[in-house]
Amino acid sequence: MVVRSARDGDAPAIAEVYLASFRGLAFLPPVHTDDEIRTWIRTELIPSHEVWVAQEGEEVVGLAALAHDVLGHLYVHPDHQGRGLGSALLEAVKRERPRGFTFWVFQRNEAARRFYERHGCRMVELGDGSGNEEREPDARYEWAP
């Protein structure tokens, strides 16, 4: 497994990881089509974020995206979870932002919340979902050294 900066040609693989991960969050309502998400990743996410990918062999299986001191996205394809890929991506983010960063997690995503808490992140705010497209209650976390 390798964690590296995303390349221009990674957009399709990043989109598939993102889509598969979101499908696993059954409590979320669909807000965008798959094609809208693929376009957004190619035209907005990658150009406006620092993006890292986790790669096994030649396959991109995870991603982390940072904008300033906000971790906007960290996803590992459901077929590749439980192998330390998420931990490796989070460690890369910590190295890039040694002074700390914040991020939001859906409150009902208990597995993600446990993952982040195991890695030294702490919840600092509960949200009512008014700040996300899904209108799903969320929680703001931070990691600080």
C-alpha positions as CSV (number, residue, x, y, z in Angstrom):
1,M,0.0,0.0,0.0
2,V,1.2,3.5,-0.9
3,V,-0.2,6.9,0.0
4,R,0.7,9.5,-2.6
5,S,-0.5,12.8,-4.0
6,A,-3.3,12.4,-6.5
7,R,-2.6,12.8,-10.2
8,D,-4.8,14.2,-12.9
9,G,-5.6,10.7,-14.2
10,D,-6.8,9.6,-10.7
11,A,-10.2,11.4,-10.9
12,P,-12.2,8.4,-12.2
13,A,-10.8,6.1,-9.5
14,I,-11.3,8.7,-6.8
15,A,-14.9,9.1,-7.9
16,E,-15.5,5.3,-7.7
17,V,-14.1,5.2,-4.1
18,Y,-16.3,8.2,-3.1
19,L,-19.4,6.7,-4.7
20,A,-18.9,3.3,-3.2
21,S,-18.3,4.8,0.3
22,F,-21.4,7.0,0.1
23,R,-23.5,4.0,-1.0
24,G,-22.5,2.4,2.3
25,L,-24.1,5.2,4.3
26,A,-27.6,3.9,3.9
27,F,-29.1,6.6,6.1
28,L,-28.1,9.4,3.6
29,P,-30.6,10.5,1.0
30,P,-29.3,10.7,-2.6
31,V,-28.6,14.3,-3.4
32,H,-26.6,14.1,-6.6
33,T,-26.4,11.6,-9.5
34,D,-23.2,9.5,-9.9
35,D,-22.3,11.5,-13.0
36,E,-22.7,14.8,-11.1
37,I,-20.4,13.5,-8.4
38,R,-17.8,12.4,-11.0
39,T,-17.9,15.8,-12.6
40,W,-17.6,17.5,-9.2
41,I,-14.6,15.5,-8.3
42,R,-12.8,16.2,-11.6
43,T,-13.7,19.9,-11.9
44,E,-14.0,21.1,-8.3
45,L,-12.6,18.7,-5.6
46,I,-9.2,17.9,-7.2
47,P,-8.4,21.4,-8.4
48,S,-9.4,23.1,-5.0
49,H,-8.0,20.6,-2.5
50,E,-4.8,18.8,-1.6
51,V,-5.8,15.2,-2.4
52,W,-4.0,12.1,-1.4
53,V,-4.8,8.6,-2.5
54,A,-4.2,5.2,-1.0
55,Q,-3.1,2.7,-3.6
56,E,-2.9,-1.0,-3.5
57,G,-1.0,-2.3,-6.5
58,E,-2.3,-0.2,-9.4
59,E,-5.7,0.4,-7.8
60,V,-6.7,3.6,-6.0
61,V,-8.7,2.4,-3.0
62,G,-8.9,5.5,-0.7
63,L,-8.7,9.2,-0.7
64,A,-8.2,12.2,1.7
65,A,-8.8,15.8,0.6
66,L,-7.7,18.9,2.5
67,A,-8.6,22.5,1.9
68,H,-6.6,24.8,4.2
69,D,-7.1,23.4,7.7
70,V,-10.3,21.4,6.9
71,L,-10.3,17.8,6.1
72,G,-13.2,17.7,3.6
73,H,-13.1,14.0,2.8
74,L,-11.5,10.8,3.9
75,Y,-12.9,7.6,2.3
76,V,-11.7,4.1,1.8
77,H,-13.6,1.8,-0.6
78,P,-15.8,-0.6,1.5
79,D,-14.1,-3.6,-0.1
80,H,-10.7,-2.4,1.3
81,Q,-11.6,-1.2,4.8
82,G,-10.1,-2.8,7.9
83,R,-6.6,-2.9,6.3
84,G,-5.1,0.3,7.8
85,L,-5.7,2.4,4.7
86,G,-7.8,5.0,6.5
87,S,-5.2,5.2,9.2
88,A,-2.4,5.7,6.7
89,L,-4.4,8.5,5.0
90,L,-5.2,10.2,8.3
91,E,-1.5,10.0,9.2
92,A,-0.6,11.7,5.9
93,V,-3.1,14.5,6.8
94,K,-1.6,14.9,10.2
95,R,1.9,15.2,8.7
96,E,0.6,17.9,6.3
97,R,-1.2,19.8,9.0
98,P,1.0,19.4,12.1
99,R,-0.8,22.3,13.8
100,G,-4.1,20.6,13.5
101,F,-7.3,20.5,11.4
102,T,-11.0,20.1,11.7
103,F,-13.7,18.1,9.8
104,W,-17.3,17.1,9.9
105,V,-18.8,13.6,10.3
106,F,-22.4,12.6,10.1
107,Q,-23.6,11.8,13.7
108,R,-25.1,8.5,12.6
109,N,-21.7,7.4,11.0
110,E,-20.7,5.7,14.2
111,A,-17.9,3.7,12.6
112,A,-16.2,6.8,11.3
113,R,-16.6,8.6,14.7
114,R,-15.0,5.6,16.5
115,F,-12.2,5.6,13.9
116,Y,-11.4,9.3,14.4
117,E,-11.6,9.1,18.1
118,R,-9.2,6.1,18.2
119,H,-6.8,8.3,16.3
120,G,-6.8,11.2,18.7
121,C,-9.5,13.4,17.2
122,R,-12.2,14.9,19.5
123,M,-15.7,16.1,18.9
124,V,-16.0,19.8,19.5
125,E,-19.5,20.6,18.2
126,L,-22.8,19.0,17.2
127,G,-24.6,20.3,14.2
128,D,-28.3,19.9,13.2
129,G,-27.5,19.2,9.5
130,S,-28.4,22.7,8.3
131,G,-24.8,23.1,7.0
132,N,-24.8,20.0,4.7
133,E,-26.7,19.1,1.6
134,E,-28.1,15.9,3.1
135,R,-29.6,17.8,6.0
136,E,-28.3,15.1,8.2
137,P,-27.1,15.9,11.8
138,D,-23.4,16.1,12.0
139,A,-20.5,16.6,14.4
140,R,-17.4,18.8,14.0
141,Y,-14.2,17.1,15.1
142,E,-10.7,18.4,15.4
143,W,-7.3,17.0,15.6
144,A,-4.7,19.0,17.5
145,P,-1.2,17.9,18.5
